[in-house]
Amino acid sequence: MKKNITVTLILVCLFFNYLALIPSFAITSFKEGVYQLSNLNITPKNRYTIQNVSLDNSAYVALFDEEQRQIQSIHLPPKSENYSLIPLEPSYRIVIIGKGEVIIA
């Protein structure tokens, strides 16, 4: 009986540690707005993808550097495929325009 409880507790701890490693924005959809990437816990220079998961609405996404220069823009139709983003930095901002829901992973 003690072995079962011990194994169960270890598995629960491992599961919660695994959840803590998942970036918070990977499971969150973003709607229209301006987002500072430093608030999204991104890993610098990492490659991410972006997708519109909305069934009916498109979205336009623009990425700006720290000097407010636009460095990438993508139009995402409804139920879009994954599109690659350039390597991201925490100082970048991302702007989402439209009624679509965007996921960054």
N, C-alpha and C positions, 0 to 999 in steps of 0.2 A: 504494500500500500504506500509506504514512504517513497519507494522508487517511482511510482506513478505520479505522485504529487511533485516530486523533484523534477522529473522529466517535463511535466506539464508547465511548471513555473519557468523552467529554462526555455522552453519553446515560446511561451508568452513573452518573455524578456527579449528573445531574439526577434520575434515578430515586431514588437514595438521599436526596437532599434533599427530594423529594416525600414519601417515607416518614417523614421526620423531622417533617414538618408535621402528620401525622395524629395526633390525640390518642390516647394509649395506651389509654384506656378505650373508644374507639370500636370497637376490634376485640377487646375482652376481655369475656367473659361473667362475671358476678358471681353467686355463690351465697350462701346464707344467711350473714348477718353484718352487722356495723356498719362503715360506711366513712366516713371523713372526706373531704369533697370536695376539700379542699386537697391531698390525696395523689393525686387523680385528674387533675390538670392541667386543670381546667375553666376556661373563660373566664367571668369574672364578668358577670352580667346577660344571658348568652346563653341562648337557648331550646333545650332539649334534649328528645328523646323517649326513652321507655323501652318495652321490649318483652320479653315472656317467650318465649324460643325453645325451651323444654322441650316435648317432645312429649306427656308424660303428667302433669306436675306443675304445680300452680299456685304462685303466689308473692304475698305481700302486701308492699307497699313503703310505707314511711313516711318522710317527710322532716321533719327537725327543724332549727330555727334555732339560733343560738349560745346562746340561753337555754333550750334543751331544750323549746321549745314545738313541738308538732306543727303543721306548716303545710300538709302535703299527704299524702294516703294514697291508694293505688290497689291494688285487687285485680286481679291479672293471671292470667287463666285460661291453660291450656296453649295454645301457639301463638297468643298474643294478637296483636292489631293494635298499632300504635304509639300510645302515649298521650303527650300533651304534659305536660311538667313546667313548674312555674313558673320564672321566671328564677332561676338558681342563684348562690349565693355560696360562696366557698371555706370559710367558717366553718360551713356547714351540714353535717349528718350525714345519711346515708341508711341505713335499716335494711331489710334484706331477710329475710323470714321465709318458710319453706317450702322445698320441694325443687326449685323451678323455677330456671332459669338466666335471668338478666336481662341485657339489653344496653342501655347508655345511649349514644345517638348524637346 
